[in-house]
Protein backbone atom coordinates (compact mmCIF):
# COMPACT_ATOMS: atom_id res chain seq x y z
CA UNK A 1 0.00 0.00 0.00
CA UNK A 2 1.35 3.42 -0.91
CA UNK A 3 1.85 5.88 1.92
CA UNK A 4 3.14 9.31 2.88
CA UNK A 5 4.85 8.16 6.07
CA UNK A 6 8.33 9.22 4.98
CA UNK A 7 7.12 12.70 4.03
CA UNK A 8 5.25 13.14 7.32
CA UNK A 9 8.26 11.92 9.27
CA UNK A 10 10.63 14.23 7.41
CA UNK A 11 8.26 17.17 7.90
CA UNK A 12 8.65 16.62 11.66
CA UNK A 13 12.40 16.27 11.13
CA UNK A 14 12.56 12.92 12.93
CA UNK A 15 14.52 9.83 11.97
CA UNK A 16 13.15 6.35 11.38
CA UNK A 17 14.72 5.42 14.73
CA UNK A 18 12.91 8.28 16.46
CA UNK A 19 9.53 7.35 14.98
CA UNK A 20 10.11 3.68 15.75
CA UNK A 21 10.80 4.57 19.38
CA UNK A 22 7.67 6.73 19.59
CA UNK A 23 5.49 3.99 18.08
CA UNK A 24 7.27 1.18 19.97
CA UNK A 25 8.32 -0.76 16.86
CA UNK A 26 11.66 -1.43 15.20
CA UNK A 27 13.34 0.91 12.75
CA UNK A 28 13.11 -1.93 10.23
CA UNK A 29 9.32 -1.88 10.59
CA UNK A 30 9.23 1.85 9.80
CA UNK A 31 11.52 1.32 6.81
CA UNK A 32 9.40 -1.57 5.52
CA UNK A 33 6.21 0.49 5.80
CA UNK A 34 7.80 3.50 4.06
CA UNK A 35 9.04 1.33 1.17
CA UNK A 36 5.68 -0.43 0.81
CA UNK A 37 7.03 -3.86 1.75
CA UNK A 38 4.85 -4.15 4.86
CA UNK A 39 1.28 -3.12 5.66
CA UNK A 40 0.98 -2.20 9.34
CA UNK A 41 -1.65 -3.49 11.72
CA UNK A 42 -4.70 -1.39 12.47
CA UNK A 43 -3.34 -0.76 15.96
CA UNK A 44 -0.10 0.65 14.55
CA UNK A 45 -1.99 2.74 11.99
CA UNK A 46 -4.05 4.25 14.81
CA UNK A 47 -0.84 5.12 16.69
CA UNK A 48 0.47 6.85 13.55
CA UNK A 49 -2.69 8.89 13.00
CA UNK A 50 -2.62 9.96 16.64
CA UNK A 51 1.08 10.87 16.55
CA UNK A 52 0.87 12.88 13.32
CA UNK A 53 -2.62 14.19 14.16
CA UNK A 54 -3.86 13.47 10.65
CA UNK A 55 -6.60 11.25 9.22
CA UNK A 56 -5.71 7.80 7.96
CA UNK A 57 -6.17 8.91 4.33
CA UNK A 58 -3.39 11.46 4.75
CA UNK A 59 -0.92 8.70 5.63
CA UNK A 60 -2.08 5.77 3.48
CA UNK A 61 -3.26 5.77 -0.13
CA UNK A 62 -5.59 2.92 -1.01
CA UNK A 63 -5.59 1.80 -4.61
CA UNK A 64 -7.90 -0.88 -5.96
CA UNK A 65 -6.08 -3.84 -7.44
CA UNK A 66 -6.84 -4.29 -11.13
N, C-alpha and C positions, 0 to 999 in steps of 0.2 A: 504494500500500500504506500502510495506517495505521501510525503509529509513535509512540513515546514519546520521540523524540530530544530535543525541546524541553524536556520535563520533566526528563530526565536531565541535560541541559546546565545548566538553571537550578538544579537541585539542587546542582551543583558550582559554581554562581555564576560560570560562564564565558560569554563572549559567543560569538556565531556566528563572529566573527573569530578568537577564541582557539581554538575547536574546529577551525576550518578550518586554522589553522596547525599544530596538533597532528597532524591527519590528513593534512596536505599536500594540501589541496584548496582551492578558492575559497570565500569566504563565500557566494557565490551558490549553490554546490552544497549547502552546509549548509541554506540557506534553502529551496531546492527540495525537499530531502528532507523537511524538517520540515513543509512545506505539502502534501506528497504529490504534487508535480508530477514527481518524479524518483525512480526506484528505483535505489539504488546498486549497484555491482558487488559481487560476493562478496568481493573483496579489501578493498574499503572497509568492508563490513559486518564483516569479521574484525577490522579495525583498531578499529572502534567497540566491538566486544565486548571486545577486549583493553583498550582505554582505560577503559571504564566498569566493567570486570570483572563483566559480567553476561552471561547466556546470550542468544542471539539472540532468543528469544521474549520477552524483557523489553524489547527495543528495538522489534521489528517485530511487527505483528499481522496474520497472514494470514487473509484472509476469502475463501471460495470465491465465485467469480462465479456469479450465478444466471442 
